[in-house]
């Protein structure tokens, strides 16, 4: 069986073919942030609806954030984080 080079053998290969290193880092950071939001919401036993109410945004906004279907404004992210008792921190990227 021959490898189809147009498709790639896995997501990382495809990602590296389609995206620049900067775009990959940005995507990885976005995924890490959303996973942390989901983890914190679940740990606190909050539904998307309840988190939305606490943050002053609608449940569909929370759902789109969590699924990556939107790129939320910073103020929306901060509202949601504050409702979860979290904040953002600016730290150096791990170069490894």
Protein Blocks (a to p, Z undefined) as FASTA:
>chain_A
ZZdfknopbfklmmmmmpcfklmmmmmmmmmmmmmmmmmmmmnopafklmmmmnopafkl
mmmmmnopaccdfklmmmmmmmnopacddddddfZZ
